[in-house]
């Protein structure tokens, strides 16, 4: 894919990042999208933050 300018690449990257972080589930987050995981963590005192060991 060829980009006509940097702005078109930035726009495409921003769209991909929003989709990846907002809607795609991640197995390391118990199959939740990152935004959903963060929201649940912030709104619940007993929700555990997963960390790598």
Jmol script that loads the backbone (N, CA, C; Angstrom):
load data "model"
ATOM      1  N   UNK A   1       0.853  -1.178   0.000  1.00  0.00           N
ATOM      2  CA  UNK A   1       0.000   0.000   0.000  1.00  0.00           C
ATOM      3  C   UNK A   1       0.893   1.233   0.000  1.00  0.00           C
ATOM      4  N   UNK A   2       0.545   2.170  -0.835  1.00  0.00           N
ATOM      5  CA  UNK A   2       1.329   3.398  -0.929  1.00  0.00           C
ATOM      6  C   UNK A   2       0.506   4.558  -0.378  1.00  0.00           C
ATOM      7  N   UNK A   3       1.142   5.395   0.417  1.00  0.00           N
ATOM      8  CA  UNK A   3       0.456   6.540   1.017  1.00  0.00           C
ATOM      9  C   UNK A   3       0.852   7.806   0.276  1.00  0.00           C
ATOM     10  N   UNK A   4      -0.135   8.622  -0.026  1.00  0.00           N
ATOM     11  CA  UNK A   4       0.143   9.842  -0.774  1.00  0.00           C
ATOM     12  C   UNK A   4       0.813  10.905   0.090  1.00  0.00           C
ATOM     13  N   UNK A   5       0.607  10.803   1.393  1.00  0.00           N
ATOM     14  CA  UNK A   5       1.256  11.755   2.281  1.00  0.00           C
ATOM     15  C   UNK A   5       1.261  11.199   3.700  1.00  0.00           C
ATOM     16  N   UNK A   6       2.004  11.831   4.540  1.00  0.00           N
ATOM     17  CA  UNK A   6       2.112  11.401   5.925  1.00  0.00           C
ATOM     18  C   UNK A   6       0.765  11.484   6.621  1.00  0.00           C
ATOM     19  N   UNK A   7      -0.029  12.487   6.299  1.00  0.00           N
ATOM     20  CA  UNK A   7      -1.328  12.644   6.953  1.00  0.00           C
ATOM     21  C   UNK A   7      -2.262  11.469   6.687  1.00  0.00           C
ATOM     22  N   UNK A   8      -2.210  10.912   5.496  1.00  0.00           N
ATOM     23  CA  UNK A   8      -3.068   9.761   5.225  1.00  0.00           C
ATOM     24  C   UNK A   8      -2.609   8.555   6.034  1.00  0.00           C
ATOM     25  N   UNK A   9      -1.299   8.379   6.200  1.00  0.00           N
ATOM     26  CA  UNK A   9      -0.789   7.292   7.028  1.00  0.00           C
ATOM     27  C   UNK A   9      -1.186   7.490   8.483  1.00  0.00           C
ATOM     28  N   UNK A  10      -1.067   8.704   8.995  1.00  0.00           N
ATOM     29  CA  UNK A  10      -1.428   8.994  10.381  1.00  0.00           C
ATOM     30  C   UNK A  10      -2.909   8.708  10.605  1.00  0.00           C
ATOM     31  N   UNK A  11      -3.736   9.104   9.677  1.00  0.00           N
ATOM     32  CA  UNK A  11      -5.170   8.859   9.801  1.00  0.00           C
ATOM     33  C   UNK A  11      -5.470   7.364   9.823  1.00  0.00           C
ATOM     34  N   UNK A  12      -4.847   6.609   8.935  1.00  0.00           N
ATOM     35  CA  UNK A  12      -5.057   5.171   8.901  1.00  0.00           C
ATOM     36  C   UNK A  12      -4.551   4.514  10.182  1.00  0.00           C
ATOM     37  N   UNK A  13      -3.413   4.940  10.661  1.00  0.00           N
ATOM     38  CA  UNK A  13      -2.850   4.389  11.897  1.00  0.00           C
ATOM     39  C   UNK A  13      -3.758   4.694  13.088  1.00  0.00           C
ATOM     40  N   UNK A  14      -4.260   5.896  13.181  1.00  0.00           N
ATOM     41  CA  UNK A  14      -5.169   6.260  14.270  1.00  0.00           C
ATOM     42  C   UNK A  14      -6.426   5.400  14.252  1.00  0.00           C
ATOM     43  N   UNK A  15      -6.958   5.158  13.067  1.00  0.00           N
ATOM     44  CA  UNK A  15      -8.148   4.305  12.945  1.00  0.00           C
ATOM     45  C   UNK A  15      -7.827   2.887  13.412  1.00  0.00           C
ATOM     46  N   UNK A  16      -6.684   2.340  12.981  1.00  0.00           N
ATOM     47  CA  UNK A  16      -6.285   0.996  13.392  1.00  0.00           C
ATOM     48  C   UNK A  16      -6.113   0.916  14.904  1.00  0.00           C
ATOM     49  N   UNK A  17      -5.450   1.917  15.498  1.00  0.00           N
ATOM     50  CA  UNK A  17      -5.194   1.923  16.936  1.00  0.00           C
ATOM     51  C   UNK A  17      -6.503   1.984  17.725  1.00  0.00           C
ATOM     52  N   UNK A  18      -7.439   2.793  17.286  1.00  0.00           N
ATOM     53  CA  UNK A  18      -8.742   2.872  17.962  1.00  0.00           C
ATOM     54  C   UNK A  18      -9.454   1.528  17.905  1.00  0.00           C
ATOM     55  N   UNK A  19      -9.413   0.878  16.745  1.00  0.00           N
ATOM     56  CA  UNK A  19     -10.046  -0.432  16.606  1.00  0.00           C
ATOM     57  C   UNK A  19      -9.344  -1.463  17.484  1.00  0.00           C
ATOM     58  N   UNK A  20      -8.035  -1.488  17.451  1.00  0.00           N
ATOM     59  CA  UNK A  20      -7.259  -2.472  18.214  1.00  0.00           C
ATOM     60  C   UNK A  20      -7.447  -2.296  19.711  1.00  0.00           C
ATOM     61  N   UNK A  21      -7.409  -1.071  20.190  1.00  0.00           N
ATOM     62  CA  UNK A  21      -7.514  -0.811  21.619  1.00  0.00           C
ATOM     63  C   UNK A  21      -8.945  -0.700  22.119  1.00  0.00           C
ATOM     64  N   UNK A  22      -9.881  -0.487  21.233  1.00  0.00           N
ATOM     65  CA  UNK A  22     -11.251  -0.289  21.676  1.00  0.00           C
ATOM     66  C   UNK A  22     -12.165  -1.466  21.490  1.00  0.00           C
ATOM     67  N   UNK A  23     -11.902  -2.284  20.465  1.00  0.00           N
ATOM     68  CA  UNK A  23     -12.885  -3.297  20.110  1.00  0.00           C
ATOM     69  C   UNK A  23     -12.351  -4.714  20.014  1.00  0.00           C
ATOM     70  N   UNK A  24     -11.070  -4.885  19.819  1.00  0.00           N
ATOM     71  CA  UNK A  24     -10.523  -6.234  19.645  1.00  0.00           C
ATOM     72  C   UNK A  24     -10.149  -6.847  20.984  1.00  0.00           C
ATOM     73  N   UNK A  25     -10.672  -8.031  21.266  1.00  0.00           N
ATOM     74  CA  UNK A  25     -10.335  -8.678  22.536  1.00  0.00           C
ATOM     75  C   UNK A  25      -8.881  -9.150  22.555  1.00  0.00           C
ATOM     76  N   UNK A  26      -8.308  -9.124  23.736  1.00  0.00           N
ATOM     77  CA  UNK A  26      -6.932  -9.571  23.945  1.00  0.00           C
ATOM     78  C   UNK A  26      -6.955 -10.721  24.948  1.00  0.00           C
ATOM     79  N   UNK A  27      -6.330 -11.817  24.598  1.00  0.00           N
ATOM     80  CA  UNK A  27      -6.347 -12.982  25.481  1.00  0.00           C
ATOM     81  C   UNK A  27      -5.682 -12.683  26.819  1.00  0.00           C
ATOM     82  N   UNK A  28      -4.684 -11.824  26.829  1.00  0.00           N
ATOM     83  CA  UNK A  28      -4.011 -11.498  28.087  1.00  0.00           C
ATOM     84  C   UNK A  28      -4.883 -10.662  29.023  1.00  0.00           C
ATOM     85  N   UNK A  29      -5.983 -10.144  28.508  1.00  0.00           N
ATOM     86  CA  UNK A  29      -6.912  -9.349  29.317  1.00  0.00           C
ATOM     87  C   UNK A  29      -8.239 -10.084  29.481  1.00  0.00           C
ATOM     88  N   UNK A  30      -8.156 -11.383  29.581  1.00  0.00           N
ATOM     89  CA  UNK A  30      -9.348 -12.235  29.741  1.00  0.00           C
ATOM     90  C   UNK A  30     -10.342 -12.023  28.606  1.00  0.00           C
ATOM     91  N   UNK A  31      -9.809 -11.928  27.399  1.00  0.00           N
ATOM     92  CA  UNK A  31     -10.600 -11.756  26.172  1.00  0.00           C
ATOM     93  C   UNK A  31     -11.466 -10.506  26.171  1.00  0.00           C
ATOM     94  N   UNK A  32     -10.957  -9.457  26.793  1.00  0.00           N
ATOM     95  CA  UNK A  32     -11.630  -8.157  26.757  1.00  0.00           C
ATOM     96  C   UNK A  32     -10.777  -7.186  25.951  1.00  0.00           C
ATOM     97  N   UNK A  33     -11.406  -6.222  25.289  1.00  0.00           N
ATOM     98  CA  UNK A  33     -10.639  -5.152  24.669  1.00  0.00           C
ATOM     99  C   UNK A  33      -9.958  -4.311  25.757  1.00  0.00           C
ATOM    100  N   UNK A  34      -8.804  -3.731  25.471  1.00  0.00           N
ATOM    101  CA  UNK A  34      -8.113  -2.937  26.482  1.00  0.00           C
ATOM    102  C   UNK A  34      -8.966  -1.839  27.107  1.00  0.00           C
ATOM    103  N   UNK A  35      -9.742  -1.120  26.313  1.00  0.00           N
ATOM    104  CA  UNK A  35     -10.568  -0.047  26.871  1.00  0.00           C
ATOM    105  C   UNK A  35     -11.598  -0.587  27.864  1.00  0.00           C
ATOM    106  N   UNK A  36     -12.189  -1.737  27.557  1.00  0.00           N
ATOM    107  CA  UNK A  36     -13.171  -2.348  28.465  1.00  0.00           C
ATOM    108  C   UNK A  36     -12.479  -2.816  29.739  1.00  0.00           C
ATOM    109  N   UNK A  37     -11.305  -3.403  29.590  1.00  0.00           N
ATOM    110  CA  UNK A  37     -10.553  -3.875  30.751  1.00  0.00           C
ATOM    111  C   UNK A  37     -10.218  -2.710  31.691  1.00  0.00           C
ATOM    112  N   UNK A  38      -9.732  -1.620  31.137  1.00  0.00           N
ATOM    113  CA  UNK A  38      -9.379  -0.441  31.937  1.00  0.00           C
ATOM    114  C   UNK A  38     -10.614   0.117  32.631  1.00  0.00           C
ATOM    115  N   UNK A  39     -11.726   0.202  31.904  1.00  0.00           N
ATOM    116  CA  UNK A  39     -12.967   0.722  32.492  1.00  0.00           C
ATOM    117  C   UNK A  39     -13.415  -0.143  33.669  1.00  0.00           C
ATOM    118  N   UNK A  40     -13.377  -1.455  33.509  1.00  0.00           N
ATOM    119  CA  UNK A  40     -13.778  -2.337  34.602  1.00  0.00           C
ATOM    120  C   UNK A  40     -12.827  -2.220  35.776  1.00  0.00           C
ATOM    121  N   UNK A  41     -11.546  -2.098  35.499  1.00  0.00           N
ATOM    122  CA  UNK A  41     -10.566  -1.971  36.566  1.00  0.00           C
ATOM    123  C   UNK A  41     -10.794  -0.683  37.350  1.00  0.00           C
ATOM    124  N   UNK A  42     -11.026   0.403  36.655  1.00  0.00           N
ATOM    125  CA  UNK A  42     -11.220   1.701  37.313  1.00  0.00           C
ATOM    126  C   UNK A  42     -12.518   1.756  38.111  1.00  0.00           C
ATOM    127  N   UNK A  43     -13.534   0.996  37.704  1.00  0.00           N
ATOM    128  CA  UNK A  43     -14.848   1.057  38.347  1.00  0.00           C
ATOM    129  C   UNK A  43     -15.100  -0.040  39.364  1.00  0.00           C
ATOM    130  N   UNK A  44     -14.105  -0.860  39.637  1.00  0.00           N
ATOM    131  CA  UNK A  44     -14.308  -1.966  40.561  1.00  0.00           C
ATOM    132  C   UNK A  44     -13.105  -2.116  41.473  1.00  0.00           C
ATOM    133  N   UNK A  45     -13.367  -2.120  42.774  1.00  0.00           N
ATOM    134  CA  UNK A  45     -12.267  -2.244  43.725  1.00  0.00           C
ATOM    135  C   UNK A  45     -11.728  -3.664  43.805  1.00  0.00           C
ATOM    136  N   UNK A  46     -12.529  -4.657  43.377  1.00  0.00           N
ATOM    137  CA  UNK A  46     -12.069  -6.039  43.473  1.00  0.00           C
ATOM    138  C   UNK A  46     -11.616  -6.624  42.134  1.00  0.00           C
ATOM    139  N   UNK A  47     -11.569  -5.803  41.096  1.00  0.00           N
ATOM    140  CA  UNK A  47     -11.116  -6.277  39.798  1.00  0.00           C
ATOM    141  C   UNK A  47      -9.595  -6.261  39.777  1.00  0.00           C
ATOM    142  N   UNK A  48      -8.978  -7.395  39.536  1.00  0.00           N
ATOM    143  CA  UNK A  48      -7.523  -7.502  39.605  1.00  0.00           C
ATOM    144  C   UNK A  48      -6.870  -7.094  38.302  1.00  0.00           C
ATOM    145  N   UNK A  49      -5.813  -6.347  38.420  1.00  0.00           N
ATOM    146  CA  UNK A  49      -5.024  -5.971  37.262  1.00  0.00           C
ATOM    147  C   UNK A  49      -4.105  -7.137  36.920  1.00  0.00           C
ATOM    148  N   UNK A  50      -4.166  -7.579  35.670  1.00  0.00           N
ATOM    149  CA  UNK A  50      -3.302  -8.666  35.231  1.00  0.00           C
ATOM    150  C   UNK A  50      -1.916  -8.105  34.926  1.00  0.00           C
ATOM    151  N   UNK A  51      -0.914  -8.804  35.390  1.00  0.00           N
ATOM    152  CA  UNK A  51       0.455  -8.396  35.072  1.00  0.00           C
ATOM    153  C   UNK A  51       1.223  -9.608  34.607  1.00  0.00           C
ATOM    154  N   UNK A  52       2.211  -9.370  33.789  1.00  0.00           N
ATOM    155  CA  UNK A  52       3.032 -10.482  33.331  1.00  0.00           C
ATOM    156  C   UNK A  52       4.043 -10.819  34.408  1.00  0.00           C
ATOM    157  N   UNK A  53       4.406 -12.081  34.489  1.00  0.00           N
ATOM    158  CA  UNK A  53       5.378 -12.470  35.504  1.00  0.00           C
ATOM    159  C   UNK A  53       6.632 -13.029  34.879  1.00  0.00           C
TER     160      UNK A  53
END
end "model"
wireframe off; spacefill off
backbone 0.3
color backbone group
